[in-house]
Amino acid sequence: MKKLTICIIMILFIIIICRNAYAANTNYATSDRYIINEDYRYIYQIDSNTPVTNFYSNIVVHSSISNHIYDTSGNKKADSQTLATGDLLMFKNREKYTISVSKDLNGDGNVSISDMALLQSKVLNPLLEMSIESFLAADANLDDKITVSDIAFMQNYILNK
């Protein structure tokens, strides 16, 4: 009886390990339009003023687990609301992706002069700390650096919107 109990415990342990390994390596979402970093769970290169419904139409969720978009305060976003940097695509099993909206450095969902000021501050002071999602929002030319060329991209965007 003792051997049977040990055998059952070992089988359960193996099942739990395999299940956790599968969950850790699961790609919950893919997109042809957005960049998805599976290692750190970021979704970026999302256009400013993108409503939640448009976001969902450009992403494929590979999970039957329900999901919702939440703002930085933890409130569920309505389908008509605009995405902002720092929002979360959260699954019921607690897996999540952090959203980074292009050029929305301050996370208010809009691209404005305040975003430009943050970007200029970062270029003038490279040691200035910045969240990963804000960095992804600031790197307009996707060269993994925040430089004067990103300022030019943002300035052009603001002047032409």
Protein Blocks (a to p, Z undefined) as FASTA:
>chain_A
ZZmmmmmmmmmmmmmmmmmmmmmmpcfbdcfkbccdfklopaehiaehiafklmmmmccc
dbfbdcddddfkopacdfkbccdehiacddfklpacddddehilnonopacfklmmmmmm
mmmmmmlccdfklmmmmmmnonopacfklmmmmmmmmmmZZ
